[in-house]
Each structure stands twice: as C-alpha cells, then as structure tokens.
Amino acid sequence: MGDYLKHRYYSLIPASTFSNIAKDDEYDIIIAQVSQCIVNYSRNAVYSETEEEFENNIGAMIERGYAYGYENCLEWARKNAAERYKTETADRINRN
C-alpha cells in the first residue's frame, strides 16, 4: 500500500469546525420530493421508447422538480458550500 500512495496524489480532509447551516423544517420534505421526482422521471426517460417520450419525461421532471422546490434546495446547498469553504479556509489559516 505504501508504494501505491507514494506515486499518486491524494489528500485527506482536515479536521474542521464546520457544521451544516440550519435548514427549514420542511427542507427534508422538499429534498425528498425533488429526489424522488428526479429518480422516477430519470428512470422513465431511460426506458422511453421514442425521442418524444424521452423529452416529455425530462420536461416533466424539470417542471415538477421546480414546483416541488428545487430552487430552495439548490440555494441551501450553495450557501452551505460557501460556508464550508469559508470555515475550512479559516481553519487551515489558523493551523499554520
């Protein structure tokens, strides 16, 4: 194992004081609905028999995903990622 790691780039995730930012109570419901929508319509699209059926499944997935609250999920994920980056950068600076 030692030789393998000597010749390859790898990094470990350092210890961090980061924790996820708070979510609204209904966020878990929204993410579950959006996720299930993506799974169901993706599967339907994969098994579509015509190009038209495929496009209809993808269109319905996008439309329903947004109706369920996809934008809210995306906004939370972006804020969370930005906060994680900020926290881990500060942690790294403080360690040095």
C-alpha positions as CSV (number, residue, x, y, z in Angstrom):
1,M,0.0,0.0,0.0
2,G,2.8,2.4,0.8
3,D,4.3,2.2,-2.7
4,Y,0.9,2.8,-4.2
5,L,0.4,6.1,-2.3
6,K,3.9,7.3,-3.0
7,H,3.1,7.6,-6.7
8,R,-0.3,9.0,-6.5
9,Y,-1.8,12.4,-5.5
10,Y,-4.2,12.2,-2.6
11,S,-5.4,14.4,0.2
12,L,-7.2,14.0,3.4
13,I,-10.0,16.2,4.6
14,P,-8.5,18.0,7.5
15,A,-10.4,18.5,10.8
16,S,-12.7,21.4,10.6
17,T,-15.1,23.4,12.8
18,F,-17.7,23.4,10.0
19,S,-21.2,22.2,10.6
20,N,-24.1,22.4,8.2
21,I,-26.1,25.6,8.3
22,A,-29.6,25.3,9.7
23,K,-32.4,24.1,7.4
24,D,-36.1,24.9,7.4
25,D,-38.2,22.1,8.9
26,E,-39.8,21.5,5.6
27,Y,-36.4,21.2,3.7
28,D,-36.2,17.5,4.3
29,I,-39.7,17.0,2.8
30,I,-38.8,19.2,-0.2
31,I,-35.5,17.4,-0.8
32,A,-37.2,14.0,-0.6
33,Q,-39.9,15.1,-3.1
34,V,-37.3,16.6,-5.5
35,S,-35.1,13.5,-5.2
36,Q,-38.0,11.1,-5.8
37,C,-39.1,13.2,-8.8
38,I,-35.6,13.0,-10.3
39,V,-35.3,9.3,-9.8
40,N,-38.8,8.5,-11.2
41,Y,-38.6,10.7,-14.3
42,S,-34.9,9.8,-15.0
43,R,-35.9,6.1,-15.0
44,N,-38.8,6.8,-17.2
45,A,-36.6,8.8,-19.6
46,V,-34.0,6.0,-19.8
47,Y,-36.7,3.5,-20.7
48,S,-38.5,5.8,-23.2
49,E,-39.3,4.2,-26.5
50,T,-39.3,7.3,-28.5
51,E,-37.4,10.6,-28.5
52,E,-40.7,12.4,-27.9
53,E,-41.4,10.3,-24.8
54,F,-37.9,10.9,-23.6
55,E,-38.2,14.7,-24.0
56,N,-41.6,14.6,-22.3
57,N,-40.2,12.8,-19.3
58,I,-37.3,15.1,-19.0
59,G,-39.6,18.2,-19.3
60,A,-42.0,16.8,-16.7
61,M,-39.1,16.1,-14.3
62,I,-37.8,19.7,-14.6
63,E,-41.2,21.2,-14.3
64,R,-42.2,19.1,-11.3
65,G,-38.8,19.4,-9.7
66,Y,-39.1,23.2,-9.7
67,A,-42.7,23.0,-8.5
68,Y,-41.5,20.9,-5.5
69,G,-38.9,23.5,-4.6
70,Y,-35.7,22.5,-6.4
71,E,-34.5,26.2,-6.3
72,N,-34.8,26.2,-2.4
73,C,-32.6,23.0,-2.3
74,L,-30.1,24.5,-4.6
75,E,-29.9,27.8,-2.7
76,W,-29.3,26.0,0.6
77,A,-26.6,23.7,-0.9
78,R,-24.8,26.7,-2.4
79,K,-24.9,28.6,0.9
80,N,-23.8,25.6,2.8
81,A,-20.9,25.0,0.4
82,A,-19.8,28.6,0.7
83,E,-19.9,28.5,4.5
84,R,-17.9,25.2,4.4
85,Y,-15.3,26.7,2.2
86,K,-15.1,29.8,4.4
87,T,-14.8,27.8,7.6
88,E,-12.2,25.3,6.2
89,T,-10.1,28.1,4.8
90,A,-10.1,29.9,8.2
91,D,-9.3,26.6,9.9
92,R,-6.4,26.0,7.6
93,I,-5.0,29.5,8.2
94,N,-5.4,29.2,11.9
95,R,-3.5,25.8,11.9
96,N,-0.5,27.4,10.2
